[in-house]
Amino acid sequence: MQARMKQPAFVIPGAMENLQALGKAVEQSGVPKKTLDLVHLRASQINGCSVCVDMNLRFKVPDETYERLFAVAAWNDAPYFTDAERAALALSEAMTRLSDRSDPVPDEIWNETARHYNEPQLAALVLYIAMTNVWNRLNVATKQVAGEWAKSDEARDWKRKQVAAD
């Protein structure tokens, strides 16, 4: 496989930095990083973004289990997730599959998510899911190759910064 072009966020000056800044802001919201990673993984699975699915497994938080990550595709039937995580995963699916139903994000899903997260956390989830969908669309449209970015110096620097920040 070969990408159609370089990742667009690296082509437009400042785009990558701005997307990363949004991600950092969301990560400061109080929503557990493990939950953000779960919603990112689920949206990426739905969208067929092999780059993001690959990154979720490569750069998982240390206390996350592979058992849970592998079960995300079947989260509804898996016993590994809290009620709050389930609500976030349902919101991720609804926001990612907007055209699948006449009421894309039904009150039932929204209200259940709002039951577990305060307004800033709910805003963070909505932003993170939307941002994941942006990344998915950039990667899928340009046929980015899973694993390629993870091998780069940029990825190694990013991972070092993540570990240092934790």
N, C-alpha and C positions, 0 to 999 in steps of 0.2 A: 504494500500500500504506500501511496505517496499523497501528501497533502496537496490540495489545489493551490494553496498559497500559505504564506506565513500567517500565524494566528492574528486576526485583524486588530486585536487590542494592542499588539506590538507594532503595528504599522502606523497607527494614528498616534502622534505624539501626545502623551499625557493620558491616553485612554486606560492603559493598564494600571497606572498609578491611581487614577480616580476610581476604577472598579475595585482595586485592592483597598482603598481608603473606605469605600462603602462597606466592604466586607468586614474591615476592622471595626467600624462604628457599630455594625450589627452585633459583632461578637462581644461587645461591651454591654449589651442590653440586659444581661442576666439570664438569657436562655442558655441552658447548658450546651457546651460545644458538641457533646455527643448527640444532642437532639438536632442541632443545626446540621451535623454531618448526616444524620439519618434522613432528614427531609431532602438534603442535597442528593444523597444516593438514590432515593426513591424517584425524585423528578428526573434524574439522569437515566435511570433504568427505563422509565416511561418514554423518554425522548430518544433513547438509543444512543446516548453519548458515551461511547466507550472510553474517551479520555477522562471524563469525570468519574465514571464508575471505577476505572483503574486508579485514579488518584485517591478516591475514598479508601480503597484498600491499602495502597502504598503508604499513605500519610495519616492513617487512623490515629486517634488519640490513644495513648498507651493503655488506659484502663478499659478500652472498648474491646469486645470479643469478636472474633471472626464468626462465631455462631450467630450472633445478633446481626452482623452485617450480611451474612449469607441469607438470613431469613427475612430481610427487608422486603424482598419481592413478594413475599407471602405474609406480610406483617399482620394481616387481619386474622390469620389462623395460627399464628405463632405465639407461644406463651412468654416470649422474652421481653416484651415492651410494657412500660408503664401506661396508665391511662392518659397521662399528659403526652407521652410520646405518640401514642395512638392517635390522639386528637391532632397533633402536629403532622403526622403522616397522612391523615385523611385530608387535612387542609392542603398539603403538598400535592396530593393526587388531584384534588378538585381544581386548584389553581393551575396545574399543568395541563389538565384535560378540559380546557374551557369550552370547547365546541362539542363535547360529548353529551351535554344535557341542556335543557332549556334554562335551568337555573344553575349556572356553573358552580357557584359556591353557595349551596343551600344554607338556610338559617340553622338547620340542625348541626351541620359541620362547624359553622362559624361559632355558634353558641357553645358547643362543646369545647372548642379550642379556647374561647374566651373564659370559660370556667376554670381553665388550668393556667392561663397566662394573663398578667395584667396588661394594660394598654401599651406601654412601651415594649413589652415582650411580644405582644401580638403584632405590633408594628414591625418589630425586628423579624419575626417569622415571615410576614408578608413580603418584606423587602428581600430577605434571604432566598425565599422561594422564587421570587421574580428574578433576582440576580442569577440564581442557578439556571433558570430558563434562558436567560441571556447567554450565559456561558455555553449551555447546551446547543443553542442555535448557532452561535459562532463556530463552535467546534464541528458540528454536524455539517453545516453548509459548506465549510471549507475542507472537510474530510481530514481533520487533524488526526494523527495516528496515536493511538493509545500507547503509553509508555515512552514516547519520544521526548516529551517535555520533561518527564520525570528523570531522564538521564542527563539533562542539561545542567550546566553550572548554575544557571538561574534557579532551577528547582532545588539544587543542593543548598544554595544560599537562602532560599525561602524556607526550607526545612530547618536550617540552623537558626534562623530568626524565630521561627515558631517555637522551637524547643527552648530557646533562650527566654522568650516571652512567658512561657509557662513556668 
